[in-house]
Amino acid sequence: MVMSNRKFNRILLAVDDTPCSQKAIEYAKDLVAEFKSTLALITVVPPTSPASYGADPLLGQQPIIIPEVSEIQQRTAQDYLDTIAAEFLGAAEVFTFNKIGSVREEILTTAQEWTADLIIIGSNGRTGFEHFISGSVSESIIRKSTVPVLVIPGKCD
């Protein structure tokens, strides 16, 4: 199969605020410029855990969720996406998706709904016990994706 005529028109770039993402961003810039692609940036914020401030389970008091924390996380994530989006001057268009939920599920769902034809994601390079405990988002995306996935490797601590 010859890939020379293959064009990636819609690239989904999954980012967070780690050095792994910075490497993936640099690769994406080159691909977007080469193919004049439309780019979508996605970041996923895990759901806010209930805080147990002043909650006493013995008295039947439930932990509470503080909506301001979630709002601050979402606003910070959107600012981060907007900053990165401004770096992609060669893109046909740039979209941003700021999601709350499971990182792997949100990336896969967005890729399908947005009809991405390539997903780019950084890998944290964990091995051994750390990998076993944390799992690998990039591995599960590779297994479940219906489009090519470009994983940018690197130890990113």
C-alpha positions as CSV (number, residue, x, y, z in Angstrom):
1,M,0.0,0.0,0.0
2,V,1.4,3.4,-1.0
3,M,0.8,6.1,1.6
4,S,2.1,8.9,-0.6
5,N,-1.3,10.0,-1.7
6,R,-2.9,9.5,1.7
7,K,-4.0,12.8,3.1
8,F,-5.0,13.5,6.7
9,N,-7.7,16.1,6.4
10,R,-9.1,16.0,10.0
11,I,-6.5,15.5,12.7
12,L,-7.5,15.1,16.3
13,L,-4.8,16.1,18.8
14,A,-5.2,15.0,22.4
15,V,-3.4,17.3,24.8
16,D,-2.8,17.9,28.5
17,D,-0.4,20.1,30.3
18,T,2.5,17.6,30.3
19,P,5.8,17.5,28.4
20,C,4.4,14.5,26.5
21,S,1.8,16.8,24.9
22,Q,4.4,19.3,23.9
23,K,6.2,16.6,21.8
24,A,2.8,15.6,20.2
25,I,2.0,19.3,19.5
26,E,5.3,19.7,17.6
27,Y,4.6,16.6,15.5
28,A,1.0,17.8,14.8
29,K,2.3,21.2,13.6
30,D,4.4,19.5,11.0
31,L,1.6,17.3,9.8
32,V,-1.0,20.0,9.8
33,A,1.3,22.3,7.8
34,E,2.1,19.6,5.3
35,F,-1.4,18.4,4.7
36,K,-3.2,21.8,5.3
37,S,-5.4,19.8,7.6
38,T,-8.3,20.9,9.8
39,L,-7.3,20.3,13.4
40,A,-9.2,19.6,16.5
41,L,-7.6,19.9,19.9
42,I,-9.1,17.9,22.8
43,T,-8.3,17.9,26.5
44,V,-10.2,15.9,29.0
45,V,-10.6,16.9,32.7
46,P,-11.5,14.0,35.0
47,P,-14.8,14.5,36.9
48,T,-14.4,16.5,40.1
49,S,-14.3,14.2,43.1
50,P,-16.7,15.0,46.0
51,A,-14.8,16.8,48.8
52,S,-15.3,15.5,52.3
53,Y,-14.9,18.9,54.0
54,G,-16.9,18.8,57.1
55,A,-18.7,15.6,56.1
56,D,-19.1,13.0,58.7
57,P,-20.3,9.7,57.4
58,L,-21.2,8.6,61.0
59,L,-23.7,11.4,61.1
60,G,-25.0,10.5,57.7
61,Q,-23.5,13.6,56.1
62,Q,-22.5,13.1,52.4
63,P,-19.4,14.5,50.7
64,I,-20.2,17.6,48.6
65,I,-19.1,18.6,45.1
66,I,-17.9,22.2,44.9
67,P,-19.0,23.5,41.5
68,E,-16.4,26.3,41.5
69,V,-13.5,23.8,41.4
70,S,-15.0,22.2,38.3
71,E,-15.6,25.6,36.7
72,I,-12.0,26.7,37.4
73,Q,-10.6,23.4,35.9
74,Q,-12.8,23.9,32.8
75,R,-11.8,27.5,32.3
76,T,-8.1,26.7,32.8
77,A,-8.4,23.8,30.3
78,Q,-10.1,26.1,27.7
79,D,-7.4,28.8,28.1
80,Y,-4.8,26.1,27.5
81,L,-6.6,24.9,24.4
82,D,-6.9,28.5,23.1
83,T,-3.2,29.1,23.6
84,I,-2.2,26.0,21.7
85,A,-4.8,26.6,18.9
86,A,-3.2,30.0,18.3
87,E,0.1,28.2,17.4
88,F,-1.4,26.3,14.5
89,L,-1.3,29.1,11.9
90,G,-1.1,26.6,8.9
91,A,-4.3,24.8,9.8
92,A,-7.4,25.1,7.5
93,E,-9.5,25.4,10.7
94,V,-8.9,24.7,14.4
95,F,-11.6,23.4,16.7
96,T,-11.3,22.8,20.5
97,F,-13.1,20.2,22.6
98,N,-12.9,20.7,26.3
99,K,-14.5,17.5,27.9
100,I,-15.1,16.1,31.3
101,G,-15.0,12.4,31.8
102,S,-12.9,9.3,31.0
103,V,-9.9,10.4,28.9
104,R,-9.9,7.4,26.6
105,E,-13.7,7.4,26.1
106,E,-13.9,11.1,25.4
107,I,-11.1,11.0,22.9
108,L,-12.6,8.0,21.1
109,T,-16.1,9.4,21.1
110,T,-14.9,12.8,19.8
111,A,-12.8,11.2,17.1
112,Q,-15.8,9.3,15.9
113,E,-18.3,12.2,16.2
114,W,-15.9,14.7,14.6
115,T,-14.9,12.2,11.9
116,A,-11.2,12.5,12.5
117,D,-9.0,10.5,10.1
118,L,-6.0,10.6,12.4
119,I,-5.5,10.8,16.2
120,I,-2.3,12.1,17.6
121,I,-1.5,11.5,21.3
122,G,1.5,11.6,23.5
123,S,2.6,8.6,25.6
124,N,4.1,9.0,29.1
125,G,6.4,6.1,28.6
126,R,5.6,4.3,31.9
127,T,6.7,0.7,32.2
128,G,6.4,-2.0,34.7
129,F,4.4,-1.5,37.9
130,E,3.6,2.2,37.1
131,H,2.1,1.1,33.8
132,F,0.2,-1.7,35.4
133,I,-1.4,0.6,38.0
134,S,-2.1,3.6,35.6
135,G,-2.9,1.6,32.5
136,S,-2.2,3.2,29.2
137,V,-4.6,5.6,27.6
138,S,-2.7,5.5,24.3
139,E,-2.8,1.7,24.2
140,S,-6.5,1.5,24.7
141,I,-7.1,4.2,22.1
142,I,-5.0,2.2,19.6
143,R,-7.0,-0.9,20.3
144,K,-10.4,0.7,20.0
145,S,-9.9,3.4,17.4
146,T,-11.3,3.0,13.9
147,V,-8.7,5.5,12.4
148,P,-4.9,5.5,12.5
149,V,-3.4,6.6,15.8
150,L,0.0,8.3,16.0
151,V,1.6,7.9,19.4
152,I,4.5,10.2,20.2
153,P,6.6,8.3,22.7
154,G,8.8,9.7,25.4
155,K,9.5,9.6,29.1
156,C,7.7,12.7,30.2
157,D,7.9,13.3,33.9
